[in-house]
Amino acid sequence: GSLLGLDTTVTLIKDKIRTQVDALAVEVMKYFNAASTLEPNSSDLITAVNAAMDTAGYDVKLVGTGSSSLTEFRVSLNLTKIAKTIDLSLDGLSLDSIGDFNLPAIDLGLHIDQSEPIEFEAAISLDFTFGVDGNFYAADPQLKADLTLGDAPLAVHAADTTANAFTVLGDHTSASTSEAVTFATGDNFYVTGSLDNPGLYTVVSATTSTDDEGETVTVIVVDELLTSDTASGAIYKAFDLSATLGPLGVGIEDGIVHFSTEVGIGVPGMLEFDTFTADTTGSLLGLPTLDGDTSFELMLPIVPQGVLAEMSAGTALISASSTLIPEDAGLVGFFTNLPNTISLSGFEDLFRFKGLSLDTILDALESSLDDLVGMDREVVGKINGSMLEVYEEIWAPTGSTVASGSYTVYTDPDTSAQPTMRVTLGDGSRVMLQQWTSSGSEVWGVEQGFGASLELVTYSLDSWKLADSYDTSDVTATAVDASAYPNANINGGSTDTLGTYRLQDGLLYDEVPIIGVRGADVFGDTGVSFIESLHDAISTVRNTAHNIHELGEQLDAKVRDLLSFMNLDPNEPLITMNYANSAFDFEFHLEKVLQKQFNIDLNLEDLDLSGMLADLASNFTVTASAPIDIEASLGLHLGFGFDLSNVFEPIFYVDQESGIDASITGSSSDLDFTLAIDVPDVGGINIPELGIHVIDGTAELELGFYANLGDPNADLDGNGILEVSELGGAFQAEAYGSAVIDLPLFFPIESMPFGLTTDDRNADGIPDHTLHASAEFSLDDSLDLQTGYEFVLPGSSMSFNATSMLIAWLNDPATVLSGLESFFDGVDAAGHKIGSIELPLIGGDPFQSMEAKITGLRTTVLGTLDPDTGDYSDGSLGKWLQDQATAGNSTAEGILNEIRQWLYDGLKDLNDELFAFVVPQLDEFGALQYDNTGKIITRLPTSADDIELQLSDSGLLTFNLKFGGKLLDEEIPLDFGGSLPGISLDIDAKLATVMDYLMGIGLGLGNVGTLQNPDFQVFLDTSGINTAGEEVALDVSATLTENSAMTGTLGFIRVTFEEANENGGSGVHGHLGFDIADANGDGRLTPGEGVELAVNALAYAEADIFAQLDTTFSDYLPSVTTTLHYDQSITAGVSTNGGANFAISDPQLILEDVTLNVGSVFNSFLGDTLQTIKDIIEPIRPVVDLLTTEVDMGVTKFQLIDLAYLRLPPKVVDTAKIVLGVLKDTITFLDTVGVLATA
């Protein structure tokens, strides 16, 4: 870090000096070595070097020393400049960022305000002389630092008692960009160093002009009177600084700070090169020096603010001035005399207080209430930019009196008592006035005198005085009547328009999420917050109480009256006042839990539905609200006191338990209301108002905070109370909040979830049709903010325009009935096609039975049609539609509900195993599930809501109906005995045979065209229930059961088979599908359109069998084992419009792990025979091994038997080698047989 930039600068000075001096040396040498330098001289050298240094960007100046010698020069290196602004203003430390989450901001009560920044400037340079006098030398090197803090004083150029103005040189108006010190209306400054016009002045105006010499000057007109036209002294601009924490504060009012000096350090005299290069410890450096023009002025008037300003009688002052230090004091003398220039006064009175009064107590209570709880009051003031300036009334005697007998007491008709009012006078004192009647008018005044000299001194409002100001970005300022006082007299001078404003500040005045009311109103009654009620009670008692006893009684009674809705316990005192051991204690304690009910307040911004509703967002309204139960808990304790050991100077202290804690919790679990959308006409179609239905929604909220003076480390002396010096560290606060809302949405009917599912298919923990919003935050007194936010919209890509047109079309029951009749025409046509099918091995009976079921759906749903009257039977959907058409009713929502209900009522009894009405069995995330044949897993429906609905982006609504059953599901024994002559089979196996089906019929209603060219019809959905587009899918499976086995013999050969797939599955599988196709192939069979029925067949066989082949003489002959894998498929198809296909694939056969077991042979007689041979040959094994051993000679190899060639004929040896080879092979064979026999 750095201290005003100085310490980081010091580290750079060394490098900067070296760089600039090196560059200077280079340029000097360039001058002397230049060909153009014919007659070197000082003037040309200085000109050339300075120009080169300027071009290189170095702030280095070479000058002459006044010597005629060409070998001596003076150098000035400007090393660095620093300019810093010291600004301590925090502008009200608060945390407003959590408002982005729709949660309230919190103000921690700490404020540091500075009227204007203080400027700090520093310039560091190095000056030295160098030359050559036989040897190189340097003389008087000095490092200097020019330091300035605060605004520089301005010399008074002129003074004018007539204009009440000072004149200074230069443009020092607020518009000036060339001067650091500027003046604007309202600024304060001091004139010092003068006996003519010393003192503090307030600027009325500052304007530029030109004096008699033609110089630009600034004329500063002041509010105070000048006593002399003599121009003398200097002007120092004043500044203000205030620091407040909670109800306490201190500040500097009209202070000045200025410090200017030059500090230097160097080596006096002439130094030769060897001298200064040999000094590595800095011993040559002289003592630091201080410039004789060093000056400073410090004046800091310290005053109490906040609650202390209402109680303190003291003002402290810190002052210091360089005029008390001799000009030739030097550095040592400066620091020796410095303590004598500093003056401290008034600190012993700063935290002493005025005599205890009712106003003192009520001011302390009201200020504590404002700073710890919040502010809610009506004030008089005006908006000035971003600030609300608050004014207070200043009263004054009218100058006239009313004689005794000429006035009477005025009685308030509401209270039957004389009204009283405590007002502030021009000198700051306060007086209690009473209301009287004089000459038929009401006046305010005070009686004085007695007996015959008794008279009424009357008072009236004289002017308005600025009392306080608030930044409107930190508080809520609502205009009640912005021009209530159009010609208000301000400070006894100018006039202005003042208005009345509702001023509110604090956490309790932020809106509570979900219910849309302020926290203070939750604790209030009929729009009046409890804090406003407390302020009203204090204001009333201030004007009525005459002593401390009345204050306690009246304040308790008034608070209970204004908070009567809280049903406060009469036996629990709100206010207690005690006097013991020369100390007066005042405590206000309120604790209550309220149970209330509010309506949930939702709007488009809260729900953030603009992305879901697109361009319909502007047509969105909430047509109903829902209640939510709220529990509000409040605890408020304000305690303070006065040590009255010296009754003339009471010492103020605060109870460490002073503070507030509040919480608001609420929940609702049965929210039902409608969000209405007024949709404009689309394509000439009149669209009715649509409703997004919220059913069984839930909402929860929690909000709480506390603020108090309870930090246990603040009470340094452990006496349980906080003196003024301890309050700064006592404040602590924490806030937290959360709001969660879940709204299940249904559209366009109450039974159709938004997005067509109530499940959590995306696995985010929230049902897909639910709008979910949650936010939370926590904040402690260390400003550690933790936040969380989540917003989830229901997932849907539907077009509201398309859905709107669908609803408009469904509003005509006659049209819908005609469309349904056409739909069942298509269903009947498809049923007849299925009934005409007859397949080999299956026949036609099953399909004729299915035809009867399908064609019977018309009567089940629409009812029986009387051919004579054209009416449907009572209690049917057809009859209901006819009645609605006759009555002229709109049936948009009723149609969908009725169709769904009639479909359910008519089909729910179809629930036997062979033919049943079914719906999909969804998984925990709402997704479809499939069995191992690829068919949808289904279940029986339990209500009309189970009937599937699909709504397309273009406004196409489809009811999906599914029927399923099992034609066969049993295990069939296998028995081939006697059917194959010569073959004996012993079978322990069964075939698990399953034959089931799933059939789907879709009822479509809506737009079969495009959004631009809509065409609304009722149709049969022929898109199918699987990826093949089939309406009926029948699957057959015949597989071996687990642990199936079969053994058979053919002569002496024996075969054994076992199921090798541990999951089963060896067997034959088949699929038979029926595809109803419309003529144009768009998946929708509309009235008059042709229909085709295609039958698709697929069969495949697969087997995983373990097989073993051996003989009835298994003890003697080998056996073989392997695993067989086999599969093959057959496909076929036939259409009612002609055409057929048939294909069979090549069989695939794989033999896995084929194994030959020879152990049974060698364990029989053959094994004994071979063992006898081995016993005979075994003794000669060593001889055979020795004679056949190979010897490697490097150049060739030979066996030991080859040595026989040296003594025996070659033919004999050749024969012997053949015999040895046979013997060796025989031994190897017998060894191998031994291994096989034991395997």
FENJO-V682535 format. One record per run of one state. SS is the DSSP state (a for helix, b for strand, c for the rest). FROM is the first residue (numbers start at 0). TO is the last residue. If there is no record, write none. Layout:
SS&FROM&TO ; SS&FROM&TO
This chain:
c&0&4 ; a&5&32 ; c&33&40 ; a&41&55 ; c&56&58 ; b&59&63 ; c&64&70 ; b&71&85 ; c&86&92 ; b&93&94 ; c&95&95 ; a&96&100 ; c&101&104 ; b&105&106 ; c&107&108 ; b&109&113 ; c&114&116 ; b&117&131 ; c&132&134 ; b&135&148 ; c&149&152 ; b&153&154 ; c&155&156 ; b&157&159 ; c&160&163 ; b&164&168 ; c&169&171 ; b&172&172 ; c&173&181 ; b&182&182 ; c&183&186 ; b&187&191 ; c&192&197 ; b&198&209 ; c&210&214 ; b&215&221 ; c&222&232 ; b&233&236 ; c&237&237 ; b&238&244 ; c&245&246 ; b&247&271 ; a&272&277 ; c&278&287 ; b&288&289 ; c&290&293 ; b&294&305 ; a&306&310 ; b&311&311 ; c&312&313 ; b&314&320 ; a&321&323 ; c&324&328 ; a&329&340 ; c&341&341 ; b&342&344 ; c&345&345 ; a&346&349 ; c&350&351 ; b&352&352 ; c&353&356 ; a&357&372 ; c&373&373 ; b&374&383 ; c&384&385 ; b&386&402 ; c&403&405 ; b&406&408 ; c&409&418 ; b&419&424 ; c&425&428 ; b&429&437 ; c&438&439 ; b&440&447 ; c&448&449 ; a&450&452 ; c&453&453 ; b&454&470 ; c&471&474 ; b&475&489 ; c&490&493 ; b&494&504 ; c&505&505 ; a&506&508 ; c&509&509 ; b&510&510 ; c&511&516 ; b&517&517 ; a&518&521 ; c&522&523 ; b&524&524 ; c&525&526 ; b&527&527 ; c&528&528 ; a&529&543 ; c&544&546 ; a&547&561 ; c&562&562 ; a&563&565 ; c&566&573 ; b&574&579 ; c&580&581 ; b&582&598 ; c&599&602 ; a&603&606 ; c&607&608 ; a&609&618 ; b&619&621 ; c&622&625 ; b&626&642 ; c&643&649 ; b&650&654 ; c&655&657 ; b&658&676 ; c&677&680 ; b&681&681 ; c&682&683 ; b&684&684 ; c&685&688 ; b&689&707 ; c&708&719 ; b&720&722 ; a&723&728 ; c&729&730 ; b&731&745 ; c&746&751 ; b&752&752 ; c&753&768 ; b&769&778 ; c&779&783 ; b&784&791 ; c&792&798 ; a&799&809 ; c&810&811 ; a&812&834 ; c&835&837 ; b&838&838 ; c&839&841 ; b&842&842 ; c&843&843 ; a&844&854 ; c&855&855 ; a&856&861 ; c&862&863 ; b&864&864 ; c&865&870 ; b&871&871 ; c&872&875 ; a&876&886 ; c&887&890 ; a&891&906 ; c&907&909 ; b&910&910 ; c&911&914 ; b&915&919 ; c&920&928 ; b&929&929 ; c&930&934 ; b&935&935 ; c&936&936 ; b&937&939 ; c&940&942 ; a&943&945 ; c&946&946 ; b&947&950 ; c&951&954 ; b&955&972 ; c&973&982 ; b&983&987 ; c&988&988 ; b&989&1006 ; c&1007&1014 ; b&1015&1020 ; c&1021&1030 ; b&1031&1039 ; c&1040&1043 ; b&1044&1049 ; c&1050&1051 ; b&1052&1058 ; c&1059&1065 ; b&1066&1077 ; c&1078&1082 ; b&1083&1084 ; c&1085&1089 ; b&1090&1110 ; c&1111&1117 ; b&1118&1134 ; c&1135&1138 ; b&1139&1143 ; c&1144&1146 ; b&1147&1156 ; c&1157&1157 ; a&1158&1161 ; c&1162&1163 ; a&1164&1186 ; c&1187&1188 ; b&1189&1191 ; c&1192&1195 ; b&1196&1198 ; a&1199&1205 ; c&1206&1208 ; a&1209&1237 ; c&1238&1238
